[in-house]
Amino acid sequence: MSGFGTPTHLRRDRLSDRIAKDIEERVLSGELTVGDRLPSERDLMAHYGVGRPAVREALLWLSKTGMLSVSNGDRTRVTEPDPRDLLQLLSGAARMLVARPEGIRQFQHTRIFVEVALVREAVRLATDKDVADLEALLLKNESCTDDILGFSATDDAFHHRIGSIAQDPLLDALYHVVLELLEEQRRFSLSHPDGLRKAMAAHRHIFEAIRDRDADRAEAAMREHLATVIQTYWDIREQTPDTP
């Protein structure tokens, strides 16, 4: 195969892992760059001297890591890494952690750390348009006083917009993964009679701090907001021990 060089020595055990490692090294070295097509499966089989299952398993693994894009009807390509793909690789172990109370507490604290970092960056980087967009989302959120599902959706949009203003893809990806893991307890907290009212008031304080370019006030408002959500969840859970 022209341009693909000589393969590294492959032992017969764990062939797919070794094929994946060889392709990964070619990408990391710059021999293969973003957008480059890999040889066909048939050519890869001949190149490595292996069967189709080993090649497919290697390509599937590299696709899961975000290094390759595998699509039907086209050759596999080297792709631009997406931080979310990298973090999703940890989701299995993370879900095991969050199935236990101590794991939930760990991810709740992680959410605080991440959102505090995001809101401080949002204060620093927000443009007038960002502030206007955030205010529009806040108003939508405040219109959902009797609609838990609507509130949840606009709550997501408000927090996600803060994350996008911060312009940190890895931190934003971490936030999305943590929020997904906490979705069940987060929804449960909003079912509290005072949950929506307190969250709306907190969103207003967070927005005003960002608008006023006050990072310390934005951090304090975000910490108080998330601490209230967390405490509400554990209070309800204590009253209803069978809560997931």
C-alpha positions, 0 to 999 in steps of 0.5 A: 500500500503506497504511503502506508509504510512497513507494519510493525511486528505483530504477534498473533495474540491480541491482533486487533489491539496491535493493529489499533496501536500501529494505526494510532502511532501513525496518526500521532507521528503525523504520518496520517493526518486529519482527513486522511483516508485509511486503506480499505479493509481488504488492503489492511487485512493484506497489510497486516496479514490478518482476517477481517474481524481483527481489522474491524475490531481495531477500527471500531476501537479507534472510532470509539476513541474519536481518532477515526470516523467509520461510515458505511459506503466510505473509507475510514478517515482520521478525524478531529478528536472530540473531547466528549468522545474521550470522556465517554470512554469513562462512562461505564466506570462512572455509571458504576460510581454514580450507582452508589451514594458516595459516587453521587456525592463525588460527581455532585462536587465535581459539577460544582468545580466544573460549573464554577470554572465555567461561570468565571470564564463566562464572566471574563469572555462574555460579549454583549451578544452572549449576555443578551442570549443568556438573558433570553434563555433566562426569561424562557426559564422564568416562564416555566413556573408550573412546568417541570419538563419545560423548566428542565429543558430551559434550565439545561439551555441556560447552563449550557450557554454559560458553558459555551461562552467559556470556550473551553471544549474539554471543560464543557465536555466534562460538564455535559458528561457529569450532568448526564450522570446526575440527570436522575437526581437532578430531575428528582430535586426539581420535583420539590415544591420549592425547587423551581422557585429557588432555581429560578432565583439562583439563575437570575443572580448568576445572570446578573453577576455575568452581566455585571462582569463580577466573577466573584459574585457569579462564583458565589451564586453558582456555588449557592445554587448547586449546593441548594440543589444537592441539599434538596436531593439528599433531604428528599432521599433521606425522607424516601430511602428507596429513591434511586 
